[in-house]
């Protein structure tokens, strides 16, 4: 005589859909948090509009030229004859320098700052712009 079980044993299942939802939520949270941590180390100036790729996580050497043609390196004002020694002191091995020039800054002041940085060993110049 066969006895029938009153309840059939069922194997447990792991539902992964809620786990996927949680992982996407965490991904979005960390992406938004990392975007909020970005900053440009420069004096407050009006940058021209343009399309540019976002920069890496390291903070580059920033040369800022405001509307009055005053030059700052990493937020510290410098005279034009101090640009070259200051850039030599602060330049990283990759040689990248960000140029943040105001819309109303004179072309000559920006070029002179770039030439002084070039003499100090800067190899690559990146121009800071506001995203459209």
C-alpha positions in Angstrom: 0.0 0.0 0.0 1.3 3.4 -1.0 1.1 6.3 1.4 0.8 9.7 -0.1 2.4 12.6 1.5 0.0 15.2 2.6 2.4 17.9 1.5 4.8 17.8 -1.3 8.2 19.1 -0.3 9.2 22.1 -2.4 12.6 23.5 -2.8 13.2 27.1 -1.8 13.9 29.7 -4.5 16.1 32.8 -4.4 14.4 35.7 -6.0 17.0 37.9 -7.7 14.7 40.6 -9.1 14.5 42.6 -5.8 18.3 42.2 -5.4 18.8 43.7 -8.9 16.5 46.6 -7.9 18.6 47.3 -4.8 21.9 47.1 -6.8 20.6 49.7 -9.4 19.5 51.9 -6.6 23.0 51.7 -5.0 24.7 52.3 -8.3 22.6 55.5 -9.0 23.2 56.7 -5.4 27.0 56.4 -5.7 27.0 58.0 -9.2 25.2 61.0 -7.9 27.4 61.2 -4.8 30.5 61.2 -6.9 29.2 63.9 -9.3 28.5 66.1 -6.3 32.2 65.8 -5.2 33.6 67.4 -8.3 35.1 70.8 -8.1 37.3 73.1 -10.1 40.1 74.6 -8.1 40.1 78.1 -9.5 39.0 81.6 -8.7 35.4 82.6 -9.5 35.3 83.7 -13.1 32.8 83.6 -16.0 33.9 80.7 -18.3 32.9 80.5 -21.9 30.5 77.8 -22.9 31.7 74.7 -24.7 31.6 70.9 -24.8 34.3 69.1 -23.0 35.0 65.7 -21.5 35.0 65.5 -17.7 38.4 65.5 -16.0 39.9 62.8 -13.9 39.9 62.5 -10.1 43.2 64.2 -9.6 43.3 68.0 -9.0 45.3 69.6 -11.8 47.4 72.7 -11.6 45.1 75.6 -12.5 46.1 79.0 -13.9 43.3 81.5 -13.7 43.1 84.8 -15.5 40.1 87.0 -14.4 38.5 89.9 -16.2 41.1 92.4 -14.9 43.9 90.2 -16.3 45.1 89.3 -12.8 46.7 85.8 -12.7 46.2 83.2 -10.0 47.7 79.8 -9.6 45.6 77.4 -7.6 43.6 80.3 -6.1 46.8 82.2 -5.0 47.3 85.5 -6.8 50.7 85.9 -8.5 52.5 88.6 -10.5 53.3 87.8 -14.1 57.0 87.4 -13.3 56.2 84.8 -10.6 54.2 82.5 -12.9 57.2 80.5 -14.1 58.9 79.7 -10.7 55.5 78.9 -9.2 54.5 76.5 -11.9 57.9 74.8 -11.7 57.3 74.3 -8.0 53.7 73.0 -8.3 53.8 71.1 -11.6 53.1 67.4 -11.4 55.0 64.8 -13.5 52.1 64.5 -16.1 52.6 68.1 -17.1 48.9 69.0 -17.4 47.8 72.6 -16.7 44.3 73.9 -16.7 43.8 77.4 -18.1 40.7 79.0 -16.6 40.3 82.4 -18.3 37.4 84.8 -17.9 35.3 85.7 -21.0 36.6 89.3 -20.6 40.2 88.4 -20.0 42.7 89.8 -22.5 44.1 87.4 -25.0 47.6 88.6 -24.4 47.5 88.0 -20.6 46.3 84.4 -21.2 48.9 83.7 -23.8 51.7 85.2 -21.6 50.6 82.9 -18.7 50.6 79.9 -21.0 54.1 80.7 -22.3 55.4 81.2 -18.8 54.0 77.8 -17.9 55.5 76.2 -21.0 58.9 77.6 -20.0 58.4 76.0 -16.6 57.9 72.6 -18.1 54.1 72.3 -18.7 53.4 70.1 -21.7 49.6 69.9 -22.0 47.1 72.7 -21.6 43.4 72.1 -20.9 41.0 75.0 -21.2 38.2 75.1 -18.6 34.7 75.8 -19.9 31.1 75.7 -18.5 29.1 72.8 -19.9 26.2 73.9 -22.1 
